[in-house]
Amino acid sequence: MDQLYIIKISGPDHTGITAGLMERVAAHDGKLLDIGQSITHGLLSLSFLIQTNSEKEDELLKDLLFKAKQLEITLDYQKVENKKEVQVSGDKYILSCVCLQGITPDFLSKIAATLAKYNINIQRIDRTTKNLDSLDIYTIAQSEEVSWDVVKKELIAISNSFNTDMALLKDNVWRRNKRLIVFDMDSTLIQSEVIVEMAKVHGVGEKVHEITERAMNGELDFDQSLIERVKLLKGLDENKLQGILENINYTSGVQKFIQTVQKLGYKTAIISGGFTYFANSFKDDLGINYMFANELEVSDGKLTGRVKGQIVNAEKKALILEMIAQQENINLAQVVAIGDGANDLPMLAKAGLGIAFHAKEIVKQNAQQNMSHGPMTSILYFLGLSEEV
């Protein structure tokens, strides 16, 4: 009759431990059913589940204990009476946590307590940077009854109280297999709202700023708000656009983030409700593959107060994202979309990973994930990457 044993190993890590133990299991015809290992500050924690014939179990266990002594490690074992004890049926999620000031014990305590409250088990925790400023917490629900949407709200509330960014990501093949990253431009790729900067130069800054804020918060129809704002820019000298462009700064971490993903072969795109004059410049400067934005009509060197062609609004943004994915033969699950305004929500929903980046409150509440504390490079950790790539 077959017997199941959990073998637990601890002690100083060194080479040859796994090889030596597995060689002994194999020598007694043992079957390996599960295994997990982690190293913390040079100390090994290794456990594995084996199946062995009852006639061989004593010899196998004695042999493993002897080998452990040779390897100068501690070995404990425990019989598993029911194989179902080690099987669970719930979903698996990764909690990707980023805090440049360092992950704290208090934060982890509250996160772990919340998971336990919903009968979600922590399988392992991986440090993803040299310093303890990023962790991946691998979890599994102990049943199919868990409402992850409810859990997510509580976890995000905790993370925000600790100025920590967190994403709750399905543990599947798509997490590390993203291929396209799409950016909103204003207040996402760059620190400014371009139309507001243009309005300041033209002396209508307050009026345009008010309309812009209401549109980004979802209080106004985007198309109508854009038409009204552009109308206020009528007569602005086209030559002044260059001066505005020169005073615009990228959002913290943008250049490093884009360089990193491009090095790994990701395609990138700007899909903006802003204007092509500015978006084209950022596209060229950053080496971005695609750019879609609104085109301002110009006559005799001055803005006419009208937009040429169709307006790039919320629905158009989502459609363009899908079009680029089709063009590049990329599954939507492999697309990342990053934005901050209400008109980004359909685009964020369409992407496999939609991130509200330092966004308006309505966007945070409705986006899949949000990042409110770190620079753009922090998103790398949500992708299973790091700045060290």
C-alpha positions, -999 to +999 in steps of 0.1 A: +000+000+000+013+034-009+022+060+018+025+098+015+051+118+034+058+155+037+096+160+041+107+193+056+143+205+052+160+235+069+195+248+075+223+267+058+219+267+021+247+251-001+250+232-033+241+196-035+212+194-011+184+188-036+205+165-057+215+144-027+180+141-013+163+133-047+189+107-054+179+089-022+142+091-030+148+077-065+170+049-051+140+036-031+115+041-060+098+070-044+075+092-064+078+131-061+043+147-060+051+183-049+081+204-040+088+240-029+119+258-019+129+293-007+161+309+006+161+337+031+193+354+041+213+322+033+189+298+051+172+271+032+135+261+036+127+231+014+097+208+015+085+180-008+057+155-009+066+119-018+048+087-023+064+054-014+054+018-010+047+009+026+073-019+024+100+006+016+090+036+037+112+028+067+143+023+046+136+055+026+131+076+057+162+063+074+182+069+043+169+105+040+177+112+077+213+098+072+218+119+040+205+150+058+231+145+085+258+142+059+246+174+043+245+192+077+208+201+075+178+193+096+151+170+082+116+164+096+089+143+081+051+138+086+028+112+072-001+125+052-031+103+059-053+118+032-040+130-002-070+155-004-054+174+025-029+189+001-053+196-027-072+229-031-096+240-058-096+278-056-081+305-078-045+315-076-035+351-075-002+370-071-001+401-050+026+423-065+036+449-039+059+478-045+070+505-019+103+524-026+105+531+012+105+494+019+079+468+027+071+469+065+061+441+089+029+460+098+019+461+061+026+423+057+007+415+089-024+433+078-023+418+043-018+383+056-046+387+082-070+398+054-061+368+033-066+345+062-100+361+069-111+350+034-096+316+037-068+324+012-035+307+018+000+322+011+020+296-008+052+316-010+066+351-009+094+361-033+116+392-029+119+407-064+146+433-057+179+434-038+163+458-013+130+448+003+110+473-017+091+448-039+075+415-031+054+389-050+030+371-027+017+339-043-018+329-029-044+303-034-080+303-022-089+272-002-123+270-019-141+283-050-164+305-029-139+333-024-150+367-039-118+381-052-134+415-060-143+419-023-108+408-012-091+432-037-109+462-023-097+455+012-062+448+001-060+480-020-073+500+010-045+485+032-018+492+006-029+528+001-027+534+039+009+523+037+017+543+005+023+510-012+013+501-047-003+467-052-017+447-081-038+416-077-028+395-107-042+361-119-014+336-117-013+324-152+009+323-183-001+358-194+015+376-164+050+375-178+040+373-214+029+409-222+039+422-256+023+457-261+021+487-238-002+515-246+001+549-229-023+578-225-002+610-229-014+639-208-008+634-170+004+599-177+034+598-201+040+635-194+033+656-162+012+682-180-022+685-196-011+700-229-043+718-237-041+736-203-006+747-211-017+760-245-045+778-229-022+795-204-001+809-232-033+821-249-047+837-218-076+813-213-060+790-188-086+790-161-115+784-184-098+754-201-085+739-169-120+739-154-135+721-184-105+697-186-109+686-149-146+680-153-140+659-185-112+638-168-135+632-138-162+619-161-186+649-155-187+660-192-189+643-225-153+642-238-161+651-274-181+682-265-156+693-239-127+690-264-146+710-290-153+738-264-117+739-252-102+739-287-126+767-297-111+788-269-076+784-285-087+800-317-060+825-329-031+809-310+001+813-330+013+779-342+049+790-335+042+791-298+036+754-297+073+747-298+079+768-267+052+749-249+067+716-259+101+725-246+087+731-211+069+698-208+085+671-186+081+634-187+065+617-157+090+602-133+104+569-145+089+570-180+122+569-200+137+541-180+104+521-181+102+524-219+139+516-224+135+485-203+104+471-221+117+480-255+149+461-248+127+430-241+109+434-275+077+450-263+058+472-288+047+506-274+020+531-284+006+565-275-032+567-277-041+602-267-071+626-265-044+653-268-027+666-300-005+651-327+019+680-326+031+670-291+025+633-293+046+630-325+075+646-307+073+623-277+069+593-301+101+602-319+121+611-287+111+578-269+112+555-299+076+546-295+061+524-323+026+539-327+009+572-321-027+583-323-040+617-312-062+646-323-050+670-351-054+707-346-066+727-377-042+755-386-047+783-411-023+811-419+000+800-390-028+802-364-051+777-348-087+779-362-103+766-330-113+733-347-101+697-346-095+679-380-111+645-385-126+622-359-120+629-323-099+603-304-123+598-275-128+570-249-144+545-274-119+554-301-090+547-277-102+512-269-108+505-306-073+517-316-058+495-288-076+465-303-065+475-338-028+477-329-030+443-311-045+428-343-019+444-365+009+430-343-009+396-339-009+401-301-036+386-278-054+413-258-044+394-226-008+404-236-016+442-237-009+467-209-028+500-209-018+529-187-039+560-182-053+585-157-086+599-169-122+588-173-118+587-211-091+560-205-114+535-188-126+516-219-090+513-230-079+500-196-108+475-195-099+462-230-063+454-221-052+423-203-037+446-176-052+480-173-035+504-148-049+536-135-017+556-130-018+584-104-054+587-116-086+605-109-107+589-082-134+576-106-107+559-126-091+542-096-125+528-086-132+513-120-098+502-133-085+467-130-054+479-111-041+512-099-007+527-090-008+559-069+025+561-052+056+550-072+072+562-105+064+546-138+092+521-134+072+505-105+049+490-131+078+467-142+072+447-110+036+442-120+049+426-152+072+403-133+102+424-143+125+449-126+146+479-133+177+456-133+166+440-166 
